[in-house]
Amino acid sequence: MIEQLHLLILGIVLFGVGLYALLGKRNLIKILMGIEIMTIAVNVVFIALGANIANATFTRFAQIFPLISIAIGAAVLAVGLAIAINNYRHAHSVDTDEMATLKR
């Protein structure tokens, strides 16, 4: 059976992977994927903290907040992908160093 501690450890590991993808890469698509992984990690932690494992019940916060967070994350991802597509059209690269050409 999955304990609350296991879910918290999963959230910490996922957050670490997302942070590595965010800070260690220059590719805009990989950076956006890192942000989404970090968002999923936060959702897992909120669900773990709002869950009562013994009774298999969840608080309303543990049900509502991840749904709102997923919707906001989808909007952020759509804007980020639009920026990546615009960067690719102008600079023919998704490297973040090439984004200075979008200022022109």
Backbone as CSV, one residue per row, in Angstrom:
resi,resn,N_x,N_y,N_z,CA_x,CA_y,CA_z,C_x,C_y,C_z
1,MET,0.842,-1.183,0.000,0.000,0.000,0.000,0.886,1.245,0.000
2,ILE,0.451,2.252,-0.691,1.213,3.488,-0.791,0.969,4.337,0.452
3,GLU,2.037,4.660,1.132,1.952,5.501,2.316,2.104,6.961,1.917
4,GLN,1.771,7.835,2.834,1.887,9.265,2.583,3.349,9.672,2.401
5,LEU,4.239,9.051,3.115,5.665,9.354,2.996,6.186,9.007,1.599
6,HIS,5.702,7.908,1.017,6.123,7.529,-0.327,5.704,8.578,-1.355
7,LEU,4.517,9.109,-1.194,4.059,10.152,-2.116,4.875,11.435,-1.962
8,LEU,5.240,11.768,-0.733,6.068,12.953,-0.513,7.466,12.774,-1.109
9,ILE,8.026,11.589,-0.968,9.340,11.313,-1.564,9.241,11.375,-3.089
10,LEU,8.168,10.839,-3.646,7.953,10.927,-5.094,7.874,12.377,-5.547
11,GLY,7.181,13.201,-4.793,7.082,14.618,-5.118,8.431,15.311,-5.072
12,ILE,9.249,14.985,-4.092,10.579,15.591,-3.979,11.463,15.156,-5.138
13,VAL,11.417,13.877,-5.489,12.230,13.383,-6.611,11.788,14.031,-7.923
14,LEU,10.488,14.107,-8.146,9.987,14.743,-9.367,10.372,16.215,-9.427
15,PHE,10.307,16.895,-8.298,10.693,18.300,-8.269,12.174,18.456,-8.590
16,GLY,13.009,17.563,-8.095,14.438,17.601,-8.399,14.713,17.377,-9.877
17,VAL,14.007,16.427,-10.479,14.173,16.172,-11.914,13.741,17.390,-12.725
18,GLY,12.623,17.999,-12.347,12.158,19.194,-13.041,13.100,20.368,-12.867
19,LEU,13.670,20.516,-11.682,14.622,21.597,-11.437,15.893,21.398,-12.254
20,TYR,16.342,20.154,-12.379,17.507,19.872,-13.211,17.214,20.222,-14.672
21,ALA,16.034,19.851,-15.154,15.679,20.168,-16.542,15.542,21.671,-16.742
22,LEU,15.098,22.374,-15.731,14.926,23.819,-15.842,16.267,24.540,-15.843
23,LEU,17.175,24.146,-14.966,18.429,24.863,-14.818,19.559,24.315,-15.685
24,GLY,19.493,23.059,-16.067,20.607,22.433,-16.753,20.528,22.422,-18.263
25,LYS,19.445,22.864,-18.837,19.273,22.773,-20.283,19.131,24.160,-20.893
26,ARG,19.453,24.261,-22.179,19.273,25.508,-22.916,18.138,25.405,-23.928
27,ASN,17.650,24.223,-24.157,16.562,24.018,-25.104,15.244,24.468,-24.464
28,LEU,14.506,25.307,-25.163,13.279,25.870,-24.607,12.223,24.804,-24.348
29,ILE,12.142,23.800,-25.200,11.163,22.723,-25.013,11.484,21.932,-23.744
30,LYS,12.759,21.658,-23.505,13.150,20.919,-22.294,12.907,21.755,-21.040
31,ILE,13.087,23.057,-21.146,12.798,23.937,-20.011,11.307,23.912,-19.686
32,LEU,10.467,23.961,-20.711,9.018,23.892,-20.489,8.608,22.541,-19.899
33,MET,9.258,21.473,-20.350,8.970,20.159,-19.773,9.372,20.106,-18.301
34,GLY,10.494,20.755,-17.959,10.919,20.812,-16.562,9.926,21.555,-15.694
35,ILE,9.377,22.650,-16.225,8.361,23.405,-15.478,7.124,22.551,-15.248
36,GLU,6.710,21.817,-16.256,5.531,20.958,-16.105,5.788,19.821,-15.115
37,ILE,6.983,19.251,-15.123,7.313,18.197,-14.158,7.286,18.754,-12.740
38,MET,7.781,19.972,-12.558,7.742,20.593,-11.234,6.296,20.860,-10.803
39,THR,5.444,21.241,-11.735,4.028,21.456,-11.418,3.367,20.147,-10.989
40,ILE,3.681,19.070,-11.675,3.138,17.759,-11.312,3.631,17.353,-9.920
41,ALA,4.894,17.655,-9.615,5.441,17.318,-8.290,4.696,18.062,-7.195
42,VAL,4.409,19.337,-7.425,3.661,20.111,-6.421,2.254,19.543,-6.257
43,ASN,1.626,19.136,-7.351,0.298,18.538,-7.261,0.325,17.233,-6.478
44,VAL,1.349,16.418,-6.686,1.474,15.154,-5.937,1.626,15.432,-4.445
45,VAL,2.409,16.450,-4.099,2.594,16.785,-2.686,1.293,17.286,-2.074
46,PHE,0.551,18.149,-2.794,-0.727,18.615,-2.262,-1.716,17.470,-2.080
47,ILE,-1.743,16.536,-3.011,-2.631,15.387,-2.875,-2.199,14.515,-1.697
48,ALA,-0.890,14.334,-1.534,-0.391,13.513,-0.420,-0.711,14.144,0.923
49,LEU,-0.576,15.471,1.017,-0.846,16.130,2.291,-2.341,16.222,2.593
50,GLY,-3.168,16.198,1.573,-4.609,16.284,1.798,-5.299,14.942,1.879
51,ALA,-4.539,13.867,1.754,-5.147,12.538,1.748,-5.111,11.913,3.135
52,ASN,-6.156,11.231,3.439,-6.199,10.403,4.638,-6.118,8.964,4.147
53,ILE,-4.926,8.391,4.183,-4.686,7.082,3.581,-5.505,5.993,4.272
54,ALA,-5.675,6.083,5.570,-6.381,5.034,6.316,-7.847,4.942,5.898
55,ASN,-8.488,6.097,5.702,-9.911,6.101,5.345,-10.147,6.230,3.848
56,ALA,-9.083,6.394,3.069,-9.164,6.580,1.617,-10.038,7.778,1.263
57,THR,-9.861,8.872,2.004,-10.609,10.093,1.730,-9.631,11.227,1.436
58,PHE,-10.133,12.246,0.769,-9.339,13.422,0.428,-10.075,14.669,0.873
59,THR,-9.307,15.674,1.274,-9.933,16.955,1.595,-10.310,17.656,0.295
60,ARG,-11.159,18.652,0.407,-11.567,19.386,-0.794,-10.397,20.130,-1.411
61,PHE,-9.489,20.612,-0.565,-8.308,21.305,-1.069,-7.461,20.375,-1.929
62,ALA,-7.320,19.122,-1.501,-6.520,18.155,-2.245,-7.185,17.756,-3.553
63,GLN,-8.463,18.013,-3.699,-9.157,17.700,-4.942,-9.217,18.897,-5.883
64,ILE,-9.461,20.078,-5.345,-9.688,21.261,-6.170,-8.385,21.888,-6.643
65,PHE,-7.409,22.037,-5.745,-6.191,22.758,-6.109,-5.436,22.117,-7.269
66,PRO,-5.242,20.791,-7.307,-4.557,20.224,-8.471,-5.304,20.439,-9.786
67,LEU,-6.619,20.439,-9.763,-7.379,20.699,-10.993,-7.145,22.120,-11.500
68,ILE,-7.158,23.075,-10.598,-6.888,24.464,-10.978,-5.441,24.603,-11.447
69,SER,-4.530,23.943,-10.758,-3.117,24.009,-11.116,-2.862,23.403,-12.497
70,ILE,-3.534,22.324,-12.829,-3.379,21.710,-14.146,-3.897,22.638,-15.236
71,ALA,-5.003,23.311,-14.984,-5.542,24.247,-15.973,-4.602,25.433,-16.189
72,ILE,-4.058,25.969,-15.116,-3.111,27.087,-15.240,-1.834,26.608,-15.924
73,GLY,-1.377,25.413,-15.600,-0.184,24.865,-16.236,-0.364,24.667,-17.728
74,ALA,-1.560,24.266,-18.142,-1.826,24.108,-19.577,-1.772,25.455,-20.288
75,ALA,-2.280,26.492,-19.650,-2.223,27.830,-20.256,-0.787,28.329,-20.348
76,VAL,0.001,28.102,-19.310,1.416,28.506,-19.329,2.167,27.745,-20.410
77,LEU,1.888,26.461,-20.545,2.543,25.659,-21.563,2.161,26.129,-22.965
78,ALA,0.917,26.499,-23.170,0.492,26.994,-24.485,1.215,28.283,-24.849
79,VAL,1.359,29.189,-23.901,2.086,30.445,-24.160,3.566,30.152,-24.410
80,GLY,4.146,29.254,-23.622,5.547,28.901,-23.810,5.811,28.251,-25.155
81,LEU,4.911,27.375,-25.588,5.072,26.755,-26.902,4.887,27.763,-28.024
82,ALA,4.007,28.738,-27.838,3.853,29.792,-28.843,5.135,30.611,-28.963
83,ILE,5.774,30.893,-27.848,7.061,31.606,-27.876,8.122,30.747,-28.552
84,ALA,8.133,29.443,-28.270,9.114,28.548,-28.884,8.918,28.472,-30.398
85,ILE,7.680,28.412,-30.847,7.402,28.361,-32.285,7.825,29.657,-32.950
86,ASN,7.543,30.785,-32.308,7.945,32.078,-32.855,9.465,32.179,-32.914
87,ASN,10.148,31.703,-31.888,11.611,31.704,-31.887,12.154,30.815,-32.993
88,TYR,11.533,29.673,-33.215,12.008,28.762,-34.256,11.806,29.357,-35.644
89,ARG,10.714,30.062,-35.855,10.461,30.683,-37.162,11.476,31.762,-37.486
90,HIS,11.910,32.504,-36.474,12.819,33.620,-36.724,14.286,33.211,-36.653
91,ALA,14.667,32.377,-35.688,16.072,32.044,-35.476,16.421,30.637,-35.957
92,HIS,15.427,29.839,-36.350,15.618,28.451,-36.781,16.319,27.631,-35.700
93,SER,15.972,27.915,-34.443,16.528,27.204,-33.304,15.593,27.395,-32.111
94,VAL,15.591,26.425,-31.211,14.831,26.567,-29.972,15.771,26.780,-28.791
95,ASP,17.005,27.180,-29.078,17.985,27.474,-28.049,17.630,28.805,-27.388
96,THR,17.750,28.861,-26.071,17.376,30.088,-25.372,18.352,31.224,-25.626
97,ASP,19.577,30.913,-26.040,20.531,31.973,-26.361,20.124,32.732,-27.624
98,GLU,19.374,32.086,-28.492,18.960,32.706,-29.751,17.701,33.553,-29.596
99,MET,17.145,33.634,-28.393,15.900,34.364,-28.217,16.089,35.869,-28.266
100,ALA,17.322,36.348,-28.228,17.571,37.788,-28.327,17.183,38.311,-29.697
101,THR,17.099,37.427,-30.692,16.715,37.878,-32.034,15.232,38.207,-32.121
102,LEU,14.450,37.819,-31.128,13.019,38.140,-31.140,12.753,39.604,-30.827
103,LYS,13.739,40.318,-30.307,13.566,41.719,-29.959,13.457,42.599,-31.190
104,ARG,14.009,42.147,-32.297,13.986,42.949,-33.524,12.651,42.941,-34.196
